[in-house]
Amino acid sequence: MSRTIPRDNVFFAFSPSLRAVAEIEQGEEVLLHTHDCFEGQIQKTTDLVDALDWGHVNPATGPLYIQGVKAGDVLRIDLLDIQVGEQSSMVTIPGEGALGDVISVMETAILKREGDQVVFKDKIRVPTRPMIGVIGVAPAEGEVPTGAPGAHGGNMDCTLIAAGSRVYFTAGVDGALFGAGDLHAAMGDGEIVVCGAETPGAVRFTAQVVEMKDLPTPFVETGDLVATIYSAPTLDEAASGAIHRMAQFLTGFARMPLNDAGMLMSLVGQLKFCQVVDPLKTVRFEFPKTVLAEYGYQMP
Amino acid sequence: MSRTIPRDNVFFAFSPSLRAVAEIEQGEEVLLHTHDCFEGQIQKTTDLVDALDWGHVNPATGPLYIQGVKAGDVLRIDLLDIQVGEQSSMVTIPGEGALGDVISVMETAILKREGDQVVFKDKIRVPTRPMIGVIGVAPAEGEVPTGAPGAHGGNMDCTLIAAGSRVYFTAGVDGALFGAGDLHAAMGDGEIVVCGAETPGAVRFTAQVVEMKDLPTPFVETGDLVATIYSAPTLDEAASGAIHRMAQFLTGFARMPLNDAGMLMSLVGQLKFCQVVDPLKTVRFEFPKTVLAEYGYQMP
């Protein structure tokens, strides 16, 4: 039985001054309902982005106060399941995204879900691979719009953040003030036109504090791999950040000699794009858990 | 039966002024033997990079004059097989690569091949995934060191360039002056410490001109996908180049409307790193052939 959080209460900036909409216990199963990134404003192909109320874009549901979490704690979110809606949308926005210099016509596409596929323009069938675009905690100070990624998480658009994954954050404040939204039924790495298949949905998860002081967060764990995530104004800085944080994890947690870490990152690690279309770009570095095990390290 | 090209004749810069070491026919099977990127200078763990003769790094075997190729033609290289050696090497070079600011100790690791695996420090077993680091044709003018990537191909370090793939180049000169080297028994995307499992080996391939005027080369085709490759001084420029070239291919060759191309690139396309450690960084954009087929396009 899950505790259900409806999507009535949303916020548009992660901030320590937010008021929690509910308190949850560590380990408690929570079902968090979410709007799509347009808060439902786009329902048909004639709903174009020039009619959007941009004050209602990228809503995150919450925030939730997680009992017993202290500022500085490492918080692990176990993503048990992600449900996506019956339809999702994609848009083109002239001037925006990685092809904004050539795309000149606003368009909206509605993708219907059929079983475990979404259908683009009644023609292209794509397997659903539900993932979470926006997920994070309040920073210690200041406020970060939900449309932006950062050290607190936020709009990372990382395709690894999916059912079965664990996502790690460092709490900026007591209670963490956790929230999520912006689900995608499917998305490719890069997010070229600034959207995946944007969909409402629900996320079933548990949250708990783990003893992993100095874990370079945001951090993701799947069945097969661990990944560091880093966001910065340029891709070169974002890549360097993700790479250095993985080296820090491998030497600090898995106790690998630095040269082993570097050579194995070069041999079996994968540097990957999350998104290249926000003012801060997001890059991740993936490393296989089997190699960690050979160095005697297991994620707790 | 393959025509065999020994690795006695190597070159260190792609250039129109190179003298071909052999002429091959279009469609003829060729087995090209290659040195590793150190031209065999590193054989044991005590062979460190400070003793390298850098004038013998990144040798490419060739160049080969391909009969009937005219400057401006699109040349397709079908990679039939890649054989790698019994051992490969990896090195750390303080000051070089994505962790050059923290790596301070030179080290050489020798990886023995056992069946279809390579073994790092007698401990980490990695499946071999043979790929070609350096492959390309002479530019129309100037010379490009074999250690650099560019519009002519070169040191792209793209993990897609493997057996079963086709790689497309635009000939800069008559005969193309094709060459290859720098095989890796395995490598992760990014090439963090500036090497994969560096190995000598041999590449079995055919070369032929195809009618694909204006194909954005270098271009790769595998069984499942097509990919554009672009190199530039910053990752942001490299990513933008790969993305724009894929949009150009999808609209120009597969005749997709630009908005469809952009939305599908965002939905099912994958922006990926090749290498981030040379003065020019290399990025690719992958797009599934199944979607091309839905738009009525097949690669010739």
HADDOCK unambig.tbl for C-alpha pairs under 7 A between the chains (distance, minus, plus):
assign (segid A and resid 90 and name CA) (segid B and resid 263 and name CA) 6.90 0.50 0.50
assign (segid A and resid 92 and name CA) (segid B and resid 259 and name CA) 6.75 0.50 0.50
assign (segid A and resid 98 and name CA) (segid B and resid 240 and name CA) 6.67 0.50 0.50
assign (segid A and resid 99 and name CA) (segid B and resid 244 and name CA) 6.95 0.50 0.50
assign (segid A and resid 103 and name CA) (segid B and resid 259 and name CA) 6.85 0.50 0.50
assign (segid A and resid 124 and name CA) (segid B and resid 291 and name CA) 6.69 0.50 0.50
assign (segid A and resid 124 and name CA) (segid B and resid 294 and name CA) 6.92 0.50 0.50
assign (segid A and resid 186 and name CA) (segid B and resid 267 and name CA) 6.31 0.50 0.50
assign (segid A and resid 187 and name CA) (segid B and resid 266 and name CA) 6.33 0.50 0.50
assign (segid A and resid 187 and name CA) (segid B and resid 267 and name CA) 4.48 0.50 0.50
assign (segid A and resid 187 and name CA) (segid B and resid 268 and name CA) 6.25 0.50 0.50
assign (segid A and resid 188 and name CA) (segid B and resid 266 and name CA) 5.55 0.50 0.50
assign (segid A and resid 188 and name CA) (segid B and resid 267 and name CA) 5.02 0.50 0.50
assign (segid A and resid 188 and name CA) (segid B and resid 268 and name CA) 4.86 0.50 0.50
assign (segid A and resid 188 and name CA) (segid B and resid 269 and name CA) 5.22 0.50 0.50
assign (segid A and resid 188 and name CA) (segid B and resid 270 and name CA) 5.20 0.50 0.50
assign (segid A and resid 189 and name CA) (segid B and resid 270 and name CA) 4.85 0.50 0.50
assign (segid A and resid 189 and name CA) (segid B and resid 271 and name CA) 5.65 0.50 0.50
assign (segid A and resid 190 and name CA) (segid B and resid 266 and name CA) 6.95 0.50 0.50
assign (segid A and resid 190 and name CA) (segid B and resid 270 and name CA) 6.48 0.50 0.50
assign (segid A and resid 190 and name CA) (segid B and resid 271 and name CA) 5.40 0.50 0.50
assign (segid A and resid 191 and name CA) (segid B and resid 266 and name CA) 4.68 0.50 0.50
assign (segid A and resid 192 and name CA) (segid B and resid 262 and name CA) 6.85 0.50 0.50
assign (segid A and resid 192 and name CA) (segid B and resid 265 and name CA) 6.38 0.50 0.50
assign (segid A and resid 192 and name CA) (segid B and resid 266 and name CA) 4.60 0.50 0.50
assign (segid A and resid 193 and name CA) (segid B and resid 262 and name CA) 6.14 0.50 0.50
assign (segid A and resid 193 and name CA) (segid B and resid 263 and name CA) 6.24 0.50 0.50
assign (segid A and resid 193 and name CA) (segid B and resid 266 and name CA) 5.76 0.50 0.50
assign (segid A and resid 195 and name CA) (segid B and resid 266 and name CA) 6.72 0.50 0.50
assign (segid A and resid 196 and name CA) (segid B and resid 266 and name CA) 6.12 0.50 0.50
assign (segid A and resid 196 and name CA) (segid B and resid 267 and name CA) 5.44 0.50 0.50
assign (segid A and resid 197 and name CA) (segid B and resid 267 and name CA) 6.78 0.50 0.50
assign (segid A and resid 234 and name CA) (segid B and resid 236 and name CA) 6.65 0.50 0.50
assign (segid A and resid 235 and name CA) (segid B and resid 235 and name CA) 5.61 0.50 0.50
assign (segid A and resid 235 and name CA) (segid B and resid 236 and name CA) 5.59 0.50 0.50
assign (segid A and resid 236 and name CA) (segid B and resid 234 and name CA) 6.66 0.50 0.50
assign (segid A and resid 236 and name CA) (segid B and resid 235 and name CA) 5.58 0.50 0.50
assign (segid A and resid 240 and name CA) (segid B and resid 98 and name CA) 6.66 0.50 0.50
assign (segid A and resid 244 and name CA) (segid B and resid 99 and name CA) 6.92 0.50 0.50
assign (segid A and resid 259 and name CA) (segid B and resid 92 and name CA) 6.75 0.50 0.50
assign (segid A and resid 259 and name CA) (segid B and resid 103 and name CA) 6.87 0.50 0.50
assign (segid A and resid 262 and name CA) (segid B and resid 192 and name CA) 6.83 0.50 0.50
assign (segid A and resid 262 and name CA) (segid B and resid 193 and name CA) 6.13 0.50 0.50
assign (segid A and resid 263 and name CA) (segid B and resid 90 and name CA) 6.90 0.50 0.50
assign (segid A and resid 263 and name CA) (segid B and resid 193 and name CA) 6.23 0.50 0.50
assign (segid A and resid 265 and name CA) (segid B and resid 192 and name CA) 6.36 0.50 0.50
assign (segid A and resid 266 and name CA) (segid B and resid 187 and name CA) 6.33 0.50 0.50
assign (segid A and resid 266 and name CA) (segid B and resid 188 and name CA) 5.56 0.50 0.50
assign (segid A and resid 266 and name CA) (segid B and resid 190 and name CA) 6.96 0.50 0.50
assign (segid A and resid 266 and name CA) (segid B and resid 191 and name CA) 4.68 0.50 0.50
assign (segid A and resid 266 and name CA) (segid B and resid 192 and name CA) 4.59 0.50 0.50
assign (segid A and resid 266 and name CA) (segid B and resid 193 and name CA) 5.75 0.50 0.50
assign (segid A and resid 266 and name CA) (segid B and resid 195 and name CA) 6.70 0.50 0.50
assign (segid A and resid 266 and name CA) (segid B and resid 196 and name CA) 6.12 0.50 0.50
assign (segid A and resid 267 and name CA) (segid B and resid 186 and name CA) 6.30 0.50 0.50
assign (segid A and resid 267 and name CA) (segid B and resid 187 and name CA) 4.48 0.50 0.50
assign (segid A and resid 267 and name CA) (segid B and resid 188 and name CA) 5.03 0.50 0.50
assign (segid A and resid 267 and name CA) (segid B and resid 196 and name CA) 5.44 0.50 0.50
assign (segid A and resid 267 and name CA) (segid B and resid 197 and name CA) 6.77 0.50 0.50
assign (segid A and resid 268 and name CA) (segid B and resid 187 and name CA) 6.24 0.50 0.50
assign (segid A and resid 268 and name CA) (segid B and resid 188 and name CA) 4.87 0.50 0.50
assign (segid A and resid 269 and name CA) (segid B and resid 188 and name CA) 5.22 0.50 0.50
assign (segid A and resid 270 and name CA) (segid B and resid 188 and name CA) 5.19 0.50 0.50
assign (segid A and resid 270 and name CA) (segid B and resid 189 and name CA) 4.85 0.50 0.50
assign (segid A and resid 270 and name CA) (segid B and resid 190 and name CA) 6.49 0.50 0.50
assign (segid A and resid 271 and name CA) (segid B and resid 189 and name CA) 5.63 0.50 0.50
assign (segid A and resid 271 and name CA) (segid B and resid 190 and name CA) 5.40 0.50 0.50
assign (segid A and resid 271 and name CA) (segid B and resid 273 and name CA) 6.49 0.50 0.50
assign (segid A and resid 272 and name CA) (segid B and resid 272 and name CA) 5.98 0.50 0.50
assign (segid A and resid 272 and name CA) (segid B and resid 273 and name CA) 6.32 0.50 0.50
assign (segid A and resid 273 and name CA) (segid B and resid 271 and name CA) 6.49 0.50 0.50
assign (segid A and resid 273 and name CA) (segid B and resid 272 and name CA) 6.31 0.50 0.50
assign (segid A and resid 291 and name CA) (segid B and resid 124 and name CA) 6.69 0.50 0.50
assign (segid A and resid 294 and name CA) (segid B and resid 124 and name CA) 6.91 0.50 0.50
